[in-house]
Amino acid sequence: MFGKFKKLRVLSFEEGGEGYSRFKLSSAIASDCLRSLSIWNDEGIDPKVLAHLLSSCVNLCELMIEKLPDFHHFSSSTAYVHLIRCMLVEDPMPTLEKLPNLRVMELYVYAFIGKEMVCSALHLPKLESLNLSGL
């Protein structure tokens, strides 16, 4: 579907559950130029599909998702992470702190519902902007 867009830099999937099939998402990220990926879906996205997407986006700098994958699925160039409605019970910081180029971190409504989240400046040396809203 999107495979011919070799210079695609920004891709956003919003709502519409059928648009999230493994085939469509996998073909959408054939471009090495992709820098920004946004996935919003009330039904969620299969963690395996998300892991595949993230491991294929080696130049990804900006990520907006509803579920936090394991650290090893992120591109090392990820500089911006926006999380909303993830309902994470476990502290996401141990994963996010491993992103060496993270400069902007935004956690919005229901991104975290656990008891304690610990954010350390020592582990986020490049962080320039932190937004925690509606947690």
SVG drawing of the C-alpha trace seen along z (x, -y; Angstrom):
<svg xmlns="http://www.w3.org/2000/svg" viewBox="-12 -21 36 32">
<polyline fill="none" stroke="black" stroke-width="0.4" points="0.0,0.0 2.7,-2.5 5.7,-0.6 6.2,-3.0 6.8,-6.0 10.6,-5.5 11.2,-9.0 8.3,-8.9 9.5,-10.6 6.2,-10.9 3.6,-8.1 0.5,-8.2 -2.1,-5.5 -5.2,-6.6 -8.2,-4.6 -9.8,-2.2 -8.8,1.3 -8.6,2.9 -5.8,0.5 -3.5,2.1 -3.0,5.5 0.5,6.9 0.7,6.6 -0.3,3.0 1.9,1.8 4.9,3.8 4.7,2.5 4.2,-1.0 7.7,-1.2 9.7,-0.1 11.4,-3.5 14.7,-4.0 13.8,-7.7 10.9,-7.2 11.6,-9.5 8.2,-9.8 5.7,-7.0 2.4,-7.5 0.0,-4.6 -3.3,-5.3 -5.9,-2.5 -8.5,-1.9 -8.2,1.8 -4.4,1.7 -1.7,3.1 -0.3,6.6 3.0,6.4 4.7,8.6 3.7,6.2 4.8,3.2 8.2,4.9 8.6,5.7 7.8,2.1 10.2,0.6 13.1,2.9 12.5,2.0 12.6,-1.7 16.3,-2.2 16.2,-5.9 13.1,-6.6 13.4,-9.7 9.8,-10.4 7.5,-7.8 3.9,-8.1 2.3,-4.9 -0.1,-3.5 1.9,-0.6 5.6,-0.5 7.6,2.3 10.8,3.8 13.9,1.6 15.6,3.7 12.8,2.9 13.5,-0.8 15.8,-2.5 18.9,-4.0 18.1,-7.3 14.7,-7.7 14.7,-11.2 11.0,-11.8 8.6,-9.5 4.9,-10.3 2.8,-7.9 -0.9,-8.1 -3.5,-5.7 -0.9,-2.9 -2.0,-2.1 1.5,-0.9 1.6,0.7 5.4,1.1 7.7,-1.9 8.5,-2.7 11.7,-4.6 14.1,-1.6 13.2,-1.1 13.2,-4.7 16.4,-5.5 18.2,-3.1 17.4,-5.3 20.7,-7.2 19.3,-10.1 16.1,-10.7 15.5,-14.4 11.7,-14.8 9.5,-12.5 5.8,-13.1 3.6,-10.9 -0.1,-11.9 -3.5,-10.7 -3.3,-7.2 0.2,-6.5 1.2,-5.2 -1.2,-3.8 1.4,-2.1 2.4,-3.2 5.8,-4.7 7.8,-6.0 11.5,-7.1 13.1,-9.4 16.8,-10.1 18.7,-12.9 21.8,-10.7 20.2,-8.1 18.6,-10.7 21.6,-13.0 20.2,-14.4 16.6,-15.0 15.6,-18.6 11.8,-18.3 9.7,-16.3 5.9,-16.5 3.9,-14.5 0.2,-15.3 -2.9,-13.5 -1.2,-10.5"/>
</svg>
